[in-house]
Amino acid sequence: MFDYLREYVAMESAKHECQFGRAATLAEGLTNRQAELNRISPFLGYEPYPAYGPEWEAKRLRQLAEKTGSATGQLVAVLPEVARARTDPFDDGRFERWQASHFNDSGWKSLRTTRGWEDQGFIDAQGHAYRGVMWYQLTVDLPADAAGKSLWLFAPAVVNEAWVWVNGRYAGHRAHTMPWFRPHPVELEITSMVQPGHRNQITLRVLNNIDVFGVSGIYERMFIYARTLTSGNPSQ
């Protein structure tokens, strides 16, 4: 059991650094650990609902590894784990253009993109989690050699609706997705919007208005990758 927990923590740490190949290997190892536990006792390592278990996670991580370290895709940049963030209960942000490249977000709070916002203090005195719109602002340096490549923004997990701007330009929208239909990726081509060799601004407006038990908003590290072989479905 200790080995299982240790390897689970190592898997999560690898995911946070976008080291998806290593994370997938660790997830696959968890399946073997479950079998070892089950041999000790049928009540250990028992998986009545295999959905979203280690095998499912390993498959998902292998797909992310294909985007970031294979013949079909290469990792270009990992977005910061911590974003500048601000709630928007009255939907002022779109009209005040919080996504503009010159907008001053110095008064915004820091928010990790590897955990839901409930776990980071966005609850009221009665313990009710914030429901509504949250804005995320991040900056990322792109290497100059990214010029001429097909560049894509990928957010592995966003609950449950998202709009994206890059350097103040609208990049696209990921429609509302119920939280139990995992994963919740956002994937958008941003080739024409980014400036390789410079710092770039990524802005997300995320809406969540239902109870999802601690994973509201962005809860896995985002990255930019270069697609080297076009496939029929960018989500595959």
C-alpha positions as a Python dict, from the first residue, in 0.01 Angstrom:
ca = {
    (1, 'M'): (0, 0, 0),
    (2, 'F'): (289, 234, 75),
    (3, 'D'): (442, 157, -266),
    (4, 'Y'): (106, 231, -432),
    (5, 'L'): (73, 568, -261),
    (6, 'R'): (436, 656, -331),
    (7, 'E'): (400, 580, -701),
    (8, 'Y'): (66, 764, -720),
    (9, 'V'): (230, 1077, -578),
    (10, 'A'): (517, 1037, -825),
    (11, 'M'): (265, 1004, -1111),
    (12, 'E'): (89, 1325, -1006),
    (13, 'S'): (422, 1507, -979),
    (14, 'A'): (519, 1396, -1330),
    (15, 'K'): (181, 1515, -1463),
    (16, 'H'): (235, 1857, -1304),
    (17, 'E'): (561, 1889, -1498),
    (18, 'C'): (398, 1762, -1823),
    (19, 'Q'): (625, 1455, -1820),
    (20, 'F'): (345, 1242, -1958),
    (21, 'G'): (549, 941, -2067),
    (22, 'R'): (688, 892, -1715),
    (23, 'A'): (344, 956, -1565),
    (24, 'A'): (190, 690, -1792),
    (25, 'T'): (453, 435, -1691),
    (26, 'L'): (379, 501, -1325),
    (27, 'A'): (3, 473, -1387),
    (28, 'E'): (57, 138, -1557),
    (29, 'G'): (258, 29, -1253),
    (30, 'L'): (-37, 111, -1028),
    (31, 'T'): (-238, -158, -1207),
    (32, 'N'): (25, -415, -1109),
    (33, 'R'): (22, -288, -751),
    (34, 'Q'): (-354, -336, -738),
    (35, 'A'): (-312, -698, -845),
    (36, 'E'): (-50, -752, -573),
    (37, 'L'): (-282, -605, -310),
    (38, 'N'): (-570, -818, -431),
    (39, 'R'): (-362, -1135, -386),
    (40, 'I'): (-310, -1039, -22),
    (41, 'S'): (-682, -986, 30),
    (42, 'P'): (-976, -973, -213),
    (43, 'F'): (-1082, -653, -38),
    (44, 'L'): (-758, -475, -135),
    (45, 'G'): (-708, -345, -486),
    (46, 'Y'): (-1071, -420, -568),
    (47, 'E'): (-1203, -204, -850),
    (48, 'P'): (-1581, -239, -888),
    (49, 'Y'): (-1595, 55, -1128),
    (50, 'P'): (-1286, 46, -1352),
    (51, 'A'): (-1377, 377, -1522),
    (52, 'Y'): (-1121, 644, -1436),
    (53, 'G'): (-894, 389, -1268),
    (54, 'P'): (-520, 337, -1330),
    (55, 'E'): (-567, 170, -1669),
    (56, 'W'): (-789, 454, -1790),
    (57, 'E'): (-540, 712, -1661),
    (58, 'A'): (-245, 536, -1820),
    (59, 'K'): (-421, 538, -2158),
    (60, 'R'): (-499, 909, -2126),
    (61, 'L'): (-141, 991, -2029),
    (62, 'R'): (-6, 792, -2324),
    (63, 'Q'): (-223, 1007, -2552),
    (64, 'L'): (-75, 1321, -2395),
    (65, 'A'): (274, 1176, -2436),
    (66, 'E'): (200, 1134, -2809),
    (67, 'K'): (132, 1507, -2833),
    (68, 'T'): (446, 1609, -2647),
    (69, 'G'): (717, 1360, -2738),
    (70, 'S'): (656, 1154, -3050),
    (71, 'A'): (656, 1165, -3427),
    (72, 'T'): (317, 1337, -3421),
    (73, 'G'): (383, 1610, -3166),
    (74, 'Q'): (653, 1781, -2962),
    (75, 'L'): (630, 1986, -2645),
    (76, 'V'): (713, 2352, -2705),
    (77, 'A'): (638, 2516, -2370),
    (78, 'V'): (478, 2435, -2036),
    (79, 'L'): (253, 2710, -1905),
    (80, 'P'): (316, 2829, -1547),
    (81, 'E'): (148, 2631, -1273),
    (82, 'V'): (34, 2950, -1102),
    (83, 'A'): (-191, 3195, -1286),
    (84, 'R'): (-329, 3537, -1201),
    (85, 'A'): (-701, 3493, -1140),
    (86, 'R'): (-1015, 3688, -1064),
    (87, 'T'): (-1377, 3598, -1005),
    (88, 'D'): (-1637, 3768, -1224),
    (89, 'P'): (-1981, 3720, -1062),
    (90, 'F'): (-2143, 3996, -1267),
    (91, 'D'): (-1974, 3915, -1600),
    (92, 'D'): (-1789, 4246, -1619),
    (93, 'G'): (-1471, 4101, -1772),
    (94, 'R'): (-1589, 4068, -2130),
    (95, 'F'): (-1711, 4428, -2141),
    (96, 'E'): (-1406, 4572, -1962),
    (97, 'R'): (-1181, 4359, -2186),
    (98, 'W'): (-984, 4180, -1918),
    (99, 'Q'): (-840, 3966, -2200),
    (100, 'A'): (-664, 4265, -2361),
    (101, 'S'): (-286, 4231, -2388),
    (102, 'H'): (-235, 4564, -2211),
    (103, 'F'): (-475, 4491, -1922),
    (104, 'N'): (-329, 4537, -1573),
    (105, 'D'): (-395, 4225, -1364),
    (106, 'S'): (-162, 4318, -1076),
    (107, 'G'): (-458, 4325, -836),
    (108, 'W'): (-565, 3969, -919),
    (109, 'K'): (-501, 3672, -690),
    (110, 'S'): (-264, 3383, -751),
    (111, 'L'): (-433, 3053, -839),
    (112, 'R'): (-278, 2716, -916),
    (113, 'T'): (-383, 2548, -1237),
    (114, 'T'): (-327, 2200, -1091),
    (115, 'R'): (-612, 2215, -837),
    (116, 'G'): (-972, 2329, -840),
    (117, 'W'): (-1051, 2673, -704),
    (118, 'E'): (-1250, 2539, -405),
    (119, 'D'): (-929, 2392, -266),
    (120, 'Q'): (-765, 2733, -287),
    (121, 'G'): (-994, 2944, -74),
    (122, 'F'): (-1275, 3037, -311),
    (123, 'I'): (-1551, 2948, -65),
    (124, 'D'): (-1775, 3163, 152),
    (125, 'A'): (-1805, 3170, 532),
    (126, 'Q'): (-2065, 2891, 521),
    (127, 'G'): (-1839, 2664, 315),
    (128, 'H'): (-2018, 2711, -16),
    (129, 'A'): (-1784, 2699, -314),
    (130, 'Y'): (-1781, 2988, -558),
    (131, 'R'): (-2002, 2928, -860),
    (132, 'G'): (-1972, 3139, -1173),
    (133, 'V'): (-1697, 3281, -1395),
    (134, 'M'): (-1326, 3277, -1313),
    (135, 'W'): (-1064, 3447, -1530),
    (136, 'Y'): (-710, 3308, -1558),
    (137, 'Q'): (-417, 3508, -1694),
    (138, 'L'): (-81, 3348, -1773),
    (139, 'T'): (231, 3443, -1967),
    (140, 'V'): (468, 3202, -2138),
    (141, 'D'): (793, 3247, -2331),
    (142, 'L'): (801, 3064, -2662),
    (143, 'P'): (1136, 2968, -2817),
    (144, 'A'): (1227, 3135, -3142),
    (145, 'D'): (1258, 2798, -3315),
    (146, 'A'): (882, 2748, -3275),
    (147, 'A'): (833, 2980, -3573),
    (148, 'G'): (686, 2805, -3874),
    (149, 'K'): (539, 2520, -3671),
    (150, 'S'): (176, 2428, -3618),
    (151, 'L'): (125, 2534, -3255),
    (152, 'W'): (-158, 2419, -3031),
    (153, 'L'): (-268, 2512, -2681),
    (154, 'F'): (-373, 2214, -2473),
    (155, 'A'): (-546, 2224, -2134),
    (156, 'P'): (-603, 1864, -2018),
    (157, 'A'): (-875, 1939, -1763),
    (158, 'V'): (-1110, 2239, -1745),
    (159, 'V'): (-1451, 2231, -1574),
    (160, 'N'): (-1684, 2304, -1728),
    (161, 'E'): (-1690, 2570, -2006),
    (162, 'A'): (-1405, 2783, -2138),
    (163, 'W'): (-1325, 3074, -2369),
    (164, 'V'): (-963, 3143, -2467),
    (165, 'W'): (-769, 3448, -2589),
    (166, 'V'): (-404, 3459, -2695),
    (167, 'N'): (-228, 3795, -2687),
    (168, 'G'): (-569, 3959, -2673),
    (169, 'R'): (-706, 3773, -2977),
    (170, 'Y'): (-997, 3533, -2944),
    (171, 'A'): (-880, 3175, -2996),
    (172, 'G'): (-1195, 2975, -2937),
    (173, 'H'): (-1452, 2820, -2707),
    (174, 'R'): (-1489, 2477, -2544),
    (175, 'A'): (-1858, 2410, -2485),
    (176, 'H'): (-2008, 2314, -2151),
    (177, 'T'): (-1921, 1957, -2049),
    (178, 'M'): (-2074, 1779, -1752),
    (179, 'P'): (-1800, 1706, -1495),
    (180, 'W'): (-1850, 1330, -1486),
    (181, 'F'): (-1771, 1300, -1858),
    (182, 'R'): (-1395, 1303, -1816),
    (183, 'P'): (-1152, 1421, -1929),
    (184, 'H'): (-1234, 1786, -1998),
    (185, 'P'): (-968, 1903, -2247),
    (186, 'V'): (-942, 2232, -2431),
    (187, 'E'): (-739, 2212, -2752),
    (188, 'L'): (-704, 2505, -2990),
    (189, 'E'): (-470, 2596, -3273),
    (190, 'I'): (-291, 2923, -3189),
    (191, 'T'): (-27, 2936, -3463),
    (192, 'S'): (-136, 3273, -3603),
    (193, 'M'): (-174, 3434, -3259),
    (194, 'V'): (153, 3362, -3081),
    (195, 'Q'): (490, 3529, -3123),
    (196, 'P'): (780, 3280, -3108),
    (197, 'G'): (1086, 3429, -2944),
    (198, 'H'): (871, 3651, -2721),
    (199, 'R'): (653, 3640, -2411),
    (200, 'N'): (291, 3556, -2487),
    (201, 'Q'): (-27, 3610, -2288),
    (202, 'I'): (-283, 3331, -2249),
    (203, 'T'): (-623, 3422, -2102),
    (204, 'L'): (-902, 3184, -2011),
    (205, 'R'): (-1254, 3269, -1900),
    (206, 'V'): (-1394, 2961, -1725),
    (207, 'L'): (-1755, 2910, -1617),
    (208, 'N'): (-1856, 2652, -1358),
    (209, 'N'): (-2202, 2664, -1204),
    (210, 'I'): (-2250, 2315, -1058),
    (211, 'D'): (-2101, 2119, -767),
    (212, 'V'): (-1799, 1915, -875),
    (213, 'F'): (-1635, 1841, -540),
    (214, 'G'): (-1319, 2046, -549),
    (215, 'V'): (-1222, 2052, -917),
    (216, 'S'): (-1387, 2368, -1046),
    (217, 'G'): (-1194, 2551, -1317),
    (218, 'I'): (-852, 2444, -1446),
    (219, 'Y'): (-706, 2151, -1252),
    (220, 'E'): (-422, 2013, -1469),
    (221, 'R'): (-113, 2185, -1607),
    (222, 'M'): (-150, 2340, -1953),
    (223, 'F'): (106, 2334, -2233),
    (224, 'I'): (174, 2435, -2593),
    (225, 'Y'): (282, 2171, -2841),
    (226, 'A'): (380, 2157, -3206),
    (227, 'R'): (181, 1917, -3418),
    (228, 'T'): (403, 1750, -3674),
    (229, 'L'): (147, 1519, -3831),
    (230, 'T'): (-212, 1625, -3880),
    (231, 'S'): (-465, 1367, -3767),
    (232, 'G'): (-833, 1362, -3838),
    (233, 'N'): (-937, 1452, -3484),
    (234, 'P'): (-713, 1684, -3276),
    (235, 'S'): (-846, 1532, -2956),
    (236, 'Q'): (-714, 1186, -3035),
}
